[in-house]
C-alpha cells in the first residue's frame, strides 16, 4: 500500500498554501506587464481571510444545493490535488485514482458550481452556468485525447506511473507528440481555469463573464471556499502539465534533501508556466464566446496530431 | 444448486401471470386491482432477483440450467427455459428494476383512479414483465420470438394507454411499425441460423458461425444488428424511442428505457458472442462506430429538449451508445485474440447496462413524480420543486450525478472501465484501426461532459430557483411508495458505484461463458477497496476511497470557519436584481436559453430556426405582444424517414392497381402463385 498519511497531509498543506500565492503571482505579473502597479503577491491570502470573516448574505430563493456547493467544490479540488504528483513522483493518493478520476472529480465540482449558479433564480448565474458547461464540454475531448496520448505511451492512466515512465530513458524534450499534446493541454488549461482568451478573471461586466457570473450570489466564507477551490484547481492543472511534460527534479528518494530539491524544481516549473499564462493573457484579447469553440477545436486537432505522431515518429 | 433457481424462476414467471389475471379479476375494484397486480409483480420480481443472484454468486465458472416449465402439445414449440450466466445477468436487471417499479406503481397507479382502468394497466404491465423475462431466459428460437412479440405488443398497449391524446396514438403506431420491422429482421436472421443448424434449440446454435460461410454469417450479423438495433434505439434507427417513451405512463417509461431497450443489447450479445463465433474485424468496428455516433447524437438531441421525459429518452440513446462502445471493443479484441481485454470490455459494456437500468429507471420515476405533481412535462413550467418535493429532488439529483458519469456513483465506474478497455486496446493491433480506440475515448469524454451539461439543465431548471408556473408552485411531494421505489434505485446507484469490485465478482461466470476468462481477481486490489484495470500499474480507481478521503478532508473548511469566521453571521436577502423592484420567475434563465450556446456551436447539425413576431406602437423595443418560436431540425426524420414514407405510399398506390375487385383475377393470382411454388419445389 502506498497510502502514506504524512505525505498526504504534507501535499494537502502544500496545495492549500501554494495555490493562493500562484494566483497572486499571475495577477501581479500581469499588472507589471500592463504598466500597472499590481497588488502584492500575498494579496489572495488577505482576501481569503477577509471573506472568511465577513457575514454572509444568502439569497432567499436558494436551497441546500447552494450551501453544499462550496464544500463540494473545495473538497473535490483538494482530493483531485492529492492524485497528482507534485514534489515527488509518487502522488500520495494515486492508488485511489488516476487521471480519469482527476477529470471526474473536477467535473463533479463543476456540476455543483453550475447548479449553485442556477439556484438563486438570477439570470446572470444561469448564463454563467450555461457557458461554463458548454465550454467545459468542448474542452473535454481535447483534454482527454491529449491525456490518452501520454497514457498510451506510458501504458497507464495512473499519474505517478505516467511520470515515472516519462522519466525513463526514452524521454525526449522535443518529442513531437509530447510537444503537440502539451500545446493542446495548455489551451485546455486556459479554458479550464477561466483565463483570457476564453474567460476574463478580472471582469465584472455581467455579459462577458463566465466563472464569476456563477459566483455572483456567493459571499463570506462560501465565497472564500470557492475562490480557494478555484486557485487549487489552477495549481493542480498546472502541476499536471509541469510534471507530466517536464518530469525533471522530482524527488526519487525519501530524504529531506531530495524533497527540498523537488520542491524547488516544482516551484520553478510553476513559475515558468505562470509566466507563460501571463504572456498569453497580456498579448491576447478575450475571444467572443462563439469563437472559443474554434480555439478548443484547434486544441482537439493538435491532440489528434499528437496521437498520430506517437506511432509516426517511433 | 440447480433446484433453487429453477423453483424461483418458475415462481417468478407464474407470479407475473397471476398478477396479470388477478388485476383483471377485480376489474372494478381499483384498489384491489392495484394491490394484487403490482403486489404480485413485486413478489415475482423478488423471486427473479433471488434466482439470478443464487446462480451468479453460486458459481465462478459458466453454468447452464435448462428445463421445461410447461408441457407443450404443439410440435416444435417447447417452453424450455435456460439459466446461463448471460441470461441470469439480464434476469437480474429486469427483476431488480421490476421490483423498484412495482413498488413505485402502488402510489403512481392511484393517479389513474376514476380516470382509467388500473386493472388494464396492471395486466399489461405484468404481461410486459413476463414477456421480457421470458425473452432473457428463452432456450429456443420459437419461445424467444413469441416472447419478443408479446413484449412488443404489451409495450404497444402500454404506450397507447392514454390514447385520448393524438400524440400518444401517433407514438404508439410508430412504435408498432418499428417493432415489427425489427421482429422481421430477427426472424430472417434466425432463419439463416436455422438453415445451418436444423434445430430450434439455442444449444444447437452455439458457435454456429464457424460452420457458416462468411457471406451468410455477415448477412446474419447485419440482420440481427438491424433488428436488435431498432429495439436498442441506435442512431439512425432510434426515432420511435423519443416518441414512445415519454407518452407512456411513467413506470412504463422507466421500464422501457431501463430494460426493454436492453433486450436489444441482450440479443446482440447472445448472437455475437454465443452464436456467431469469432467475429471479423469490421463487426467490432461497426459496433464501436455506431456506439460513438449514438452516444454523441443522443446527448446532443437531449440537450435541445425541454420536455423532461423526451430528454431522458434521448439519453437512453446516448447510453446505449456507450454500452455498444464496450461491446464493439470486446468484439474487436476477440478478433485479435485478446480474450482478457475482450472480457474487460464486455464487463465495461454490461456493467454500464445494469447501471443505465438503475439510474435511468430512477430518473424516469423522478420525472413521473414531477409530472404527477405539476401536470406538465415541460421544464420551462417547473422550477423551485426542490422546496416542494425535497425527497424526489434528492433522488433525481442522485440519478443526474450518476448518469453524468461523475464520481462516486455508478456511471463513473462503468465509463472508467470503458476508458480503460479502449486505452489498452490501442496496443492490440498494429494497423491504423487502432486509432479508433483513443478517438472513441475522446467522443466518450465529449458525451460525458455534454451529459453533465444536460443534467445541470434538467435538474437546475426543473428543481431549482423560483417556480415558473402556478402548477409548479402548488406541487406536492410524491406518495411514500413512490419515494420508496426511487430510494431503492438510488441505493442501487450508490452501491454499484462504491463497491464495483464486489459486483464484478458476480460477472465472473458471465465472462467465463463468453470469453473463457475470469477477471474479478485481477480487477480488485486491497480487499476490493480499489478497482484496478487488470494490473496495478495500468490504472486504479477507488470511488469509496475518494469518499473516505473527502470525509477526512471535510474538517479543513470547518476548521477554517471555526478559527476565522466564528463571529460572522448569516442572513437571508433577495437575489441581486440590478436595482429593479423584484425578480420574477420570468427573468430566470430558461432551458432553451441554457442550451443556446450548444445549439449555436453545433448549428450545422441542428439547423436551428426561429421566428419572432412583435407588435409595437412606436418602437420595436416596447412591443405590446411578442411571439417566439424556435425549432431544431430532426435530421433523420426529415432526410431518411419522410422520403422513405413518401416512397412507400407511392409504391403502394402503384401496387394497388392489381387489386381490381374481380374475383376471377384473384383466382388467377392464386393459381399463378401455386404454379410458381410448385416449380420452385421441383
Interface residues (C-beta under 8 A of the other chain):
Chain A: X1 X12 X16 X49 X52 X53 X54 X55 X56 X57 X58 X59 X60 X61 X63 X64 X65 X70 X71 X74 X75 X76 X78 X79 X82 X93 X94 X95 X96 X97 X98 X100 X101 X103 X104 X105 X107 X108 X110 X111 X114 X115 X118 X119 X120 X121 X122 X123 X124 X125 X126 X127 X129 X130 X131 X133 X134 X136 X137 X138 X139 X140 X141 X142 X143 X144 X145 X148 X149 X151 X152 X155 X156 X157 X158 X161 X216 X217 X220 X221 X224 X225 X289 X290 X293 X300 X303 X304 X307 X308
Chain B: X384 X386 X387 X393 X397 X401 X404 X405 X406 X407 X412 X416 X419 X420 X423 X426 X427 X435 X438 X439 X441 X442 X443 X444 X445 X446 X448 X449 X450 X452 X453 X455 X456 X457 X459 X460 X461 X464 X465 X466 X525 X526 X530 X533 X537 X538 X539 X540 X541 X542 X545 X546 X549 X550 X553 X554 X556 X557 X560 X561 X564 X565 X567 X568 X569 X570 X571 X572 X573 X574 X575 X576 X577 X583 X585 X587 X588 X589 X593 X594 X595 X596 X597 X598 X600 X601
